[in-house]
Amino acid sequence: MKEQKPLLLEREQICLKASRGGGILSYEVWGYQKHGKTMVTRYNLAYINPSLFTGDNGRVLGYDNAHGYHHRHWFGTIEAVSFSSYEEQLERFQQEWAELMQSIRRT
């Protein structure tokens, strides 16, 4: 059976108003359909805000699977993370971003 070439499934950048923390939420997902199910092969989820962090091209928080492993970016540090599904990584990313925004608003 021929391997399917991954296609760009989603590419979205959301520019946030200062009242919502500022910066950009960026989503990029690649994959293909198999038996009616979406198979994600590559993803890059990022919160970019150079006013909070200037390193790593302004990436404050991110999850991706570049370089052959699943990992998390947090203010310039990179650590491997466990992976069970893309949906779980997306949920983790969104939860951490929401917590970060709450902590910023408190300061």
Buried (B, 14 or more C-beta within 10 A) or exposed (E): EEEEEBEEBEEEEEEBEEEEBBBBBBBBBBBBEEEEEEBBBBBBBBBBBBEBBEEBEBBBBBBBBEEEEBBBBBEEEBEEBEEEEBEEBBEBBEEBBEEBBEEEEEE
